[in-house]
Amino acid sequence: MTDEQMKYPIGRFTEPAAYTNEDMYRWIDDMATLPGKLRHAVSGLTQQQLDTPYRTGGWTIRQVVHHTADSHLNCMVRIKLALTENNPVIKPYQEAEWARLPDYHLPVEPSLKILEGLHAHFVALFEGFTENEWTRAFVHPESGATIPLKKMLALYAWHSNHHLAHVTETVKRIRPL
């Protein structure tokens, strides 16, 4: 496996040309099922295995789980800002710096619980959206891009599967048969 394949095991995110109902339902399902899939993927791993990086220079499985919770917390805040304000400018965060904070040494259980609760909220929100709510957006200050919520669903469904693949591919390499 090349470094690029290890870094992007499901490929890089590409924005869809169109947002079909079928795609939207599939992405909502990806969001609904991530917490259980991630919990299953890390189940039974030792502390040493959780501290295995998914690639040379990459985050450990533990850091990936904590990052996913942090990233999805930020996503939820961005969605709620977009739903309640007119094109708000969101605040970016330094994800690599967050991964160096002491809470990234915790067991993964607190982050798995965060993901379970957050994803229940995501699904409830997404399943209740009107067409107008899907087009609500926020502005990312670093790129200046206006990002509609339907793109956020596609992006975070991809993000969920991207980091799940980091974990599952690493587990395949480190678990004895």
C-alpha positions in Angstrom: 0.0 0.0 0.0 1.4 3.4 -1.0 1.7 6.3 1.5 -1.1 8.1 -0.4 -3.4 5.0 -0.1 -2.6 4.8 3.6 -3.3 8.5 4.0 -6.6 8.3 2.0 -7.7 4.7 2.1 -11.1 5.5 0.5 -9.7 8.2 -1.7 -9.8 12.0 -1.3 -13.2 13.7 -0.9 -14.7 15.0 -4.1 -17.8 17.0 -4.1 -20.6 15.3 -5.9 -21.8 16.9 -9.1 -25.4 16.5 -7.9 -27.1 15.7 -4.6 -29.7 12.9 -5.2 -32.1 11.7 -2.6 -30.5 8.3 -2.9 -27.1 9.8 -2.1 -28.5 11.8 0.8 -30.1 8.8 2.4 -26.9 6.8 2.0 -24.8 9.5 3.6 -27.3 9.8 6.5 -27.0 6.1 7.0 -23.2 6.4 7.0 -23.5 9.0 9.7 -26.0 6.8 11.7 -23.8 3.7 11.5 -20.3 5.2 12.2 -20.4 5.0 16.0 -21.2 1.3 16.0 -18.8 0.5 13.3 -16.0 2.4 15.0 -16.7 0.8 18.3 -16.6 -2.6 16.7 -13.4 -1.8 15.0 -11.5 -0.9 18.2 -13.2 -3.6 20.3 -10.7 -5.8 22.1 -7.6 -3.7 21.1 -4.9 -3.5 23.7 -3.6 -0.1 24.8 -0.4 -0.8 22.7 -2.5 -1.5 19.7 -4.6 1.6 20.2 -1.3 3.5 20.1 -0.3 2.1 16.7 -0.1 4.8 14.0 -2.1 4.1 10.8 0.9 5.1 8.8 4.4 6.3 9.4 4.1 9.9 10.7 0.3 9.5 11.0 -1.9 9.5 14.0 -2.5 6.5 16.2 -5.8 4.6 16.3 -6.5 6.4 19.6 -5.8 9.8 18.1 -8.0 9.0 15.1 -10.9 8.1 17.4 -10.5 11.3 19.5 -10.0 13.4 16.4 -13.2 12.1 14.8 -15.1 13.1 17.9 -13.5 16.6 18.0 -14.1 17.1 14.3 -17.7 16.0 14.4 -18.3 18.3 17.4 -17.0 21.2 15.3 -19.2 20.1 12.5 -22.3 20.0 14.7 -21.6 23.6 15.9 -21.1 24.7 12.3 -24.4 23.1 11.2 -26.3 24.7 14.1 -24.8 28.1 13.3 -25.8 27.8 9.7 -29.3 26.8 10.7 -29.8 29.8 13.0 -27.7 32.6 11.5 -27.4 33.9 7.9 -24.2 32.7 6.4 -22.1 32.8 9.6 -18.4 32.8 9.4 -17.2 29.7 11.3 -14.1 29.4 13.4 -11.5 26.9 12.2 -9.4 24.9 14.6 -5.9 23.5 14.5 -6.7 19.7 14.4 -3.0 18.7 14.5 -2.5 20.7 17.6 -5.7 19.3 19.3 -4.2 15.8 18.7 -1.3 16.7 20.9 -3.4 17.7 23.9 -3.5 15.5 27.0 -7.1 14.3 26.4 -5.9 12.4 23.4 -4.2 10.0 25.8 -7.5 9.0 27.3 -9.1 5.7 26.6 -11.2 5.8 23.4 -14.5 5.2 25.3 -15.3 8.8 26.1 -14.9 9.8 22.4 -17.0 6.7 21.3 -19.8 8.0 23.6 -19.5 11.5 22.2 -19.8 10.1 18.7 -22.9 8.0 19.6 -24.7 11.0 21.0 -23.6 13.4 18.3 -24.5 11.1 15.5 -28.0 10.6 16.9 -28.3 14.4 16.7 -26.9 14.5 13.2 -29.5 11.9 12.0 -32.4 13.6 13.7 -31.4 16.9 12.2 -30.7 15.6 8.7 -33.9 13.5 8.5 -35.9 16.6 9.5 -34.3 19.0 7.1 -36.5 20.9 4.5 -35.0 21.6 1.1 -34.3 25.2 2.3 -32.3 23.9 5.3 -30.1 21.8 3.0 -29.1 25.0 1.2 -28.3 27.0 4.3 -24.6 27.6 4.6 -21.7 29.0 6.5 -18.5 30.7 5.3 -15.1 29.2 6.0 -12.7 32.1 6.7 -9.6 30.4 5.4 -10.9 29.6 1.9 -13.7 32.2 1.8 -15.9 29.4 0.5 -19.6 29.3 1.3 -20.5 25.7 2.2 -24.1 24.5 2.1 -25.2 21.9 4.6 -25.9 19.3 1.9 -22.1 19.4 1.1 -21.4 19.1 4.9 -23.4 15.9 4.9 -21.5 14.5 2.0 -18.1 15.6 3.5 -18.8 14.2 6.9 -20.1 10.9 5.6 -16.8 10.7 3.7 -14.9 11.8 6.8 -16.6 9.1 8.9 -15.7 6.4 6.4 -12.2 7.9 5.8 -11.2 7.6 9.5 -13.1 4.3 9.9 -10.9 2.9 7.1 -7.8 4.2 8.9 -8.7 2.2 11.9 -9.9 -1.0 10.1 -6.9 -1.1 7.8 -4.5 -0.7 10.7 -6.3 -3.4 12.7 -6.0 -5.8 9.8 -2.2 -5.2 10.0 -1.7 -5.5 13.7 -4.2 -8.2 14.8 -2.9 -11.7 14.8 -5.0 -14.1 12.8 
